[in-house]
C-alpha cells in the first residue's frame, strides 16, 4: 500500500480507499498474529497489500502521470506475467511456520491459513505437513509464473498429498521434502540430470549414514551380551533384526526375487552387507571379508 503514499488521499481516508479496492479483489488486509514489521505502524490491525493489478488500478486512479509512467516502465512485465492471478480475498489471516529448522531443508515461509483448505483432505494432516506442501507449490508458482489455482499447481498438490499415503503417519516428519523440492526444480527448469530415483537414493544413503552411530551402539551391546559365545552366535535372522528395519527391508526387497521369496538361505548375505556397510562387524566372516577388502584397497593404492 506504499503506492498510495504518493497520492493526495488524506491519511484518515486511506482505510476507506483500501476497502474499496478490496471489494474488487485488488487488495487484501494481511493479519499476522504477534508479529511486528519494521517501519510499519499498527501491524496488529493488519497491513494492506495490493495485487499487481490493484497496484496499476490505484496508480492510474490516484497518481500523477510521471508516477504512472515510472510504474509502467518498471512493472509492466510483472503485470503481464501475473495477469491471470485470481482475485484477492478481503483479508488473510496467516501463521508463521519455521520450516527452516527441520530436517527437510525447506526455507521458512508464511502460509495463509485459508490455503489449508485448498485440498478437501487437508484437515487430515498436521499444519507443518500442509506448510511444506504450500512451500513447494509457491516455489513452483514462481518458476512457472502462474497462480496457485493453475491446473499444473493443483495437480502437483494432488501428487504431494498422494505421497503422504506412502508413509506411515508416524513417519510423516521424515518425508524428504527437500528431495521433492529439488526434483520439482529440475522438472521446472527442464534439467533432468538426475532421476527422481537417483535423488531419493542419495537421500536414503544420507539417512542411513546418519543412523550409523546408533547402530554401532546397538551392535556393541549385542556383542557384549555374546562375548562368551562368539563361536555360537544366534542365527542370521536374529542378528539381522538388531539392525534398523529400514535397512533390512531395502536389502531384502533388493536381493529377493519377488515379495513371496523369503529364502532363509539369503539372510546371511543380508546380514553380511549390513555389518560391512555400517562398519559394525559381528561375525568372523564379516571380519575376514572386511579385512580382505581393506588389504585389496591398500594394494591398489601402492
C-alpha positions as CSV (number, residue, x, y, z in Angstrom):
1,X,0.0,0.0,0.0
2,X,3.0,2.3,-0.1
3,X,2.0,3.4,-3.6
4,X,-0.8,5.4,-2.0
5,X,1.7,7.5,-0.1
6,X,2.4,9.3,-3.4
7,X,-1.3,10.1,-3.8
8,X,-3.3,13.0,-2.5
9,X,-5.5,10.8,-0.4
10,X,-5.6,12.0,3.2
11,X,-4.3,9.5,5.8
12,X,-7.7,9.2,7.6
13,X,-9.3,8.3,4.3
14,X,-6.8,5.5,3.4
15,X,-8.7,2.7,5.1
16,X,-11.8,3.5,3.1
17,X,-9.8,3.6,-0.2
18,X,-8.1,0.3,0.6
19,X,-11.5,-1.3,1.4
20,X,-12.9,-0.1,-2.0
21,X,-10.1,-1.8,-3.9
22,X,-10.5,-4.9,-1.7
23,X,-14.2,-5.2,-2.8
24,X,-12.9,-5.7,-6.3
25,X,-10.3,-8.3,-5.3
26,X,-7.4,-5.9,-5.9
27,X,-6.2,-5.6,-2.3
28,X,-6.2,-7.6,0.9
29,X,-5.6,-6.9,4.6
30,X,-2.9,-9.3,5.9
31,X,-3.2,-10.0,9.6
32,X,-0.2,-11.7,11.3
33,X,-0.5,-12.6,15.0
34,X,2.3,-11.4,17.3
35,X,4.4,-10.0,14.5
36,X,5.7,-6.5,14.0
37,X,7.2,-5.2,10.8
38,X,9.9,-2.6,11.0
39,X,8.9,0.8,9.6
40,X,5.1,0.0,9.6
41,X,2.9,1.1,12.5
42,X,-0.3,-0.6,13.6
43,X,0.5,-4.0,12.2
44,X,-1.6,-5.7,14.8
45,X,-4.7,-4.3,13.0
46,X,-3.4,-5.7,9.6
47,X,-1.3,-4.5,6.7
48,X,-2.8,-3.8,3.3
49,X,-1.2,-5.5,0.3
50,X,-2.2,-5.0,-3.4
51,X,-2.0,-7.4,-6.3
52,X,-0.1,-6.2,-9.3
53,X,-3.5,-5.5,-11.0
54,X,-4.5,-3.5,-7.9
55,X,-1.3,-1.5,-8.0
56,X,-1.9,-0.5,-11.6
57,X,-5.5,0.4,-11.0
58,X,-4.6,2.5,-7.9
59,X,-1.8,4.2,-9.8
60,X,-4.0,5.2,-12.7
61,X,-6.8,6.3,-10.4
62,X,-4.8,8.3,-7.9
63,X,-1.2,9.1,-9.0
64,X,0.3,11.8,-11.2
65,X,1.3,11.0,-14.8
66,X,5.0,10.8,-14.2
67,X,4.4,8.3,-11.4
68,X,2.2,6.3,-13.7
69,X,5.0,6.3,-16.3
70,X,7.5,5.0,-13.8
71,X,5.3,2.1,-12.8
72,X,4.7,1.2,-16.4
73,X,8.4,1.3,-17.1
74,X,9.4,-1.0,-14.2
75,X,6.4,-3.3,-13.7
76,X,4.7,-3.9,-17.0
77,X,6.5,-7.3,-17.4
78,X,5.4,-8.4,-13.9
79,X,1.8,-7.3,-14.7
80,X,1.8,-9.3,-17.9
81,X,3.2,-12.4,-16.2
82,X,0.6,-12.3,-13.4
83,X,-2.4,-11.2,-15.4
84,X,-4.2,-14.5,-14.7
85,X,-3.8,-14.3,-10.9
86,X,-7.0,-14.9,-9.0
87,X,-8.7,-12.0,-7.1
88,X,-7.6,-11.4,-3.6
89,X,-9.8,-12.1,-0.6
90,X,-10.8,-9.1,1.5
91,X,-8.4,-10.3,4.2
92,X,-5.9,-13.0,5.0
93,X,-5.0,-14.4,8.4
94,X,-1.6,-16.0,8.4
95,X,0.6,-18.1,10.7
96,X,4.4,-18.2,10.7
97,X,5.8,-21.7,10.4
98,X,9.5,-22.2,10.7
99,X,10.3,-24.9,8.2
100,X,14.0,-24.0,8.0
101,X,14.9,-25.6,11.3
102,X,13.6,-29.0,10.3
103,X,15.5,-31.8,8.5
104,X,13.7,-31.3,5.2
105,X,15.8,-28.3,4.3
106,X,13.0,-26.0,3.2
107,X,13.1,-22.3,3.9
108,X,10.8,-20.6,6.3
109,X,7.7,-19.2,4.7
110,X,4.4,-17.6,5.8
111,X,1.4,-19.6,4.7
112,X,-2.1,-18.1,4.5
113,X,-4.5,-20.1,6.8
114,X,-7.1,-20.4,4.0
115,X,-4.6,-22.3,1.8
116,X,-5.0,-25.2,4.1
117,X,-8.5,-25.7,2.7
118,X,-7.4,-25.9,-0.9
119,X,-7.4,-29.7,-0.7
120,X,-10.6,-31.3,0.7
121,X,-8.5,-33.8,2.7
122,X,-6.1,-31.3,4.1
123,X,-7.8,-31.3,7.6
124,X,-6.4,-34.9,7.9
125,X,-2.8,-33.6,8.1
126,X,-0.8,-31.6,10.6
127,X,-0.1,-28.0,9.9
128,X,3.6,-28.5,9.3
129,X,2.9,-31.0,6.6
130,X,0.4,-28.6,4.9
131,X,3.0,-25.9,5.2
132,X,5.7,-28.0,3.5
133,X,3.4,-28.7,0.6
134,X,2.5,-25.0,0.4
135,X,6.2,-24.0,0.2
136,X,6.7,-26.4,-2.8
137,X,3.6,-25.1,-4.5
138,X,4.7,-21.5,-4.1
139,X,8.2,-22.4,-5.4
140,X,6.6,-24.0,-8.5
141,X,4.3,-20.9,-9.0
142,X,7.3,-18.6,-9.0
143,X,9.1,-20.8,-11.6
144,X,6.1,-21.2,-13.8
145,X,4.8,-17.6,-13.3
146,X,1.3,-19.0,-12.7
147,X,-1.3,-18.7,-10.0
148,X,-1.9,-21.1,-7.1
149,X,-5.1,-22.2,-8.9
150,X,-3.3,-23.1,-12.1
151,X,-4.0,-26.7,-13.2
152,X,-0.3,-27.6,-13.0
153,X,-0.2,-26.5,-9.4
154,X,-3.4,-28.2,-8.3
155,X,-2.1,-31.4,-10.0
156,X,1.2,-31.0,-8.1
157,X,-0.7,-30.6,-4.9
158,X,-2.6,-33.8,-5.5
159,X,0.6,-35.7,-6.1
160,X,2.2,-34.3,-2.9
161,X,-0.9,-35.4,-0.9
162,X,-0.7,-38.8,-2.5
163,X,2.9,-39.1,-1.3
164,X,1.6,-39.0,2.3
165,X,-0.3,-42.2,1.7
166,X,3.1,-44.0,1.0
167,X,4.3,-43.2,4.5
168,X,3.1,-44.4,7.9
169,X,1.5,-41.5,9.8
170,X,4.2,-41.7,12.4
171,X,6.8,-41.2,9.7
172,X,5.4,-38.1,8.1
173,X,8.0,-35.9,9.6
174,X,10.7,-37.9,7.8
175,X,9.2,-37.3,4.3
176,X,12.1,-35.9,2.1
177,X,10.5,-32.6,1.2
178,X,14.0,-31.2,0.1
179,X,14.3,-34.1,-2.4
180,X,10.8,-33.4,-3.7
181,X,11.7,-29.7,-4.0
182,X,14.9,-30.4,-5.8
183,X,13.2,-32.7,-8.3
184,X,10.4,-30.2,-8.8
185,X,13.0,-27.6,-9.5
186,X,14.8,-29.8,-12.0
187,X,11.5,-30.6,-13.8
188,X,10.5,-26.9,-14.0
189,X,13.9,-26.0,-15.3
190,X,13.9,-28.9,-17.8
191,X,17.2,-30.0,-16.4
192,X,16.7,-33.7,-15.6
193,X,20.3,-34.6,-15.0
194,X,19.1,-36.9,-12.2
195,X,16.1,-39.1,-12.0
196,X,13.7,-39.0,-9.0
197,X,15.0,-42.4,-8.0
198,X,18.6,-41.1,-8.2
199,X,17.7,-38.2,-5.8
200,X,15.8,-40.5,-3.5
201,X,18.7,-42.9,-3.3
202,X,21.1,-40.1,-2.4
203,X,18.7,-39.1,0.4
204,X,18.3,-42.7,1.7
205,X,22.1,-43.0,1.7
206,X,22.5,-39.9,3.8
207,X,19.7,-41.0,6.2
208,X,21.4,-44.4,6.7
209,X,24.8,-42.8,7.2
210,X,23.4,-40.6,10.0
211,X,21.9,-43.8,11.6
212,X,25.3,-45.5,11.9
213,X,26.3,-44.1,15.4
214,X,23.0,-45.5,16.9
215,X,23.5,-48.8,15.0
216,X,27.1,-49.1,16.4
217,X,25.8,-48.7,20.0
218,X,23.2,-51.4,19.5
219,X,25.7,-53.8,17.9
220,X,28.2,-53.2,20.7
221,X,25.5,-54.1,23.2
222,X,24.8,-57.2,21.3
223,X,28.4,-58.2,21.2
224,X,28.8,-57.6,24.9
225,X,25.9,-59.9,25.6
226,X,27.5,-62.7,23.5
227,X,31.1,-62.1,24.4
228,X,31.5,-65.6,25.9
229,X,29.8,-67.4,23.0
230,X,31.4,-65.7,19.9
231,X,31.6,-69.1,18.2
232,X,28.0,-69.8,18.8
233,X,26.1,-66.7,17.8
234,X,22.4,-66.6,17.1
235,X,21.2,-67.3,13.6
236,X,21.3,-64.7,10.8
237,X,17.6,-64.0,11.3
238,X,18.2,-62.8,14.9
239,X,21.3,-60.8,14.0
240,X,19.6,-59.0,11.1
241,X,16.8,-58.0,13.5
242,X,19.2,-55.8,15.5
243,X,19.7,-53.5,12.5
244,X,17.2,-50.8,11.6
245,X,14.2,-52.4,9.8
246,X,14.5,-49.8,7.0
247,X,18.0,-51.0,6.1
248,X,16.9,-54.6,6.3
249,X,13.8,-54.2,4.2
250,X,15.8,-52.3,1.5
251,X,18.2,-55.2,1.1
252,X,15.6,-57.9,1.4
253,X,13.5,-56.4,-1.4
254,X,16.6,-56.0,-3.4
255,X,18.1,-59.4,-3.0
256,X,14.8,-61.5,-3.1
257,X,13.4,-62.4,-6.5
258,X,9.8,-61.3,-5.5
259,X,7.7,-60.5,-2.5
260,X,6.9,-64.1,-1.8
261,X,10.6,-65.1,-1.9
262,X,11.8,-65.3,1.6
263,X,14.6,-67.8,1.2
264,X,16.3,-68.1,4.6
265,X,19.5,-69.0,2.9
266,X,19.9,-65.4,1.7
267,X,19.7,-63.9,5.2
268,X,23.4,-64.4,5.9
269,X,24.1,-62.3,2.8
270,X,21.8,-59.6,4.1
271,X,23.5,-59.8,7.5
272,X,27.0,-59.6,6.0
273,X,26.1,-56.5,3.9
274,X,24.5,-54.8,6.9
275,X,27.6,-55.4,9.1
276,X,30.1,-54.2,6.5
277,X,28.1,-51.1,5.4
278,X,27.6,-50.0,8.9
279,X,31.2,-50.9,9.9
280,X,29.7,-52.8,12.8
281,X,31.3,-56.2,12.4
282,X,29.9,-59.1,14.5
283,X,30.7,-62.4,12.8
284,X,34.0,-63.9,11.9
285,X,33.0,-63.9,8.3
286,X,32.4,-60.2,8.2
287,X,35.8,-59.5,9.9
288,X,37.6,-61.6,7.3
289,X,35.8,-60.1,4.3
290,X,36.2,-56.6,5.6
291,X,40.0,-57.0,6.3
292,X,40.4,-58.6,2.8
293,X,38.7,-55.6,1.2
294,X,41.0,-53.2,3.1
295,X,44.0,-55.2,2.0
296,X,42.9,-55.2,-1.6
297,X,42.4,-51.4,-1.4
298,X,45.8,-50.9,0.2
299,X,47.4,-52.9,-2.6
300,X,45.7,-50.9,-5.3
301,X,46.9,-47.7,-3.6
302,X,50.5,-48.8,-3.6
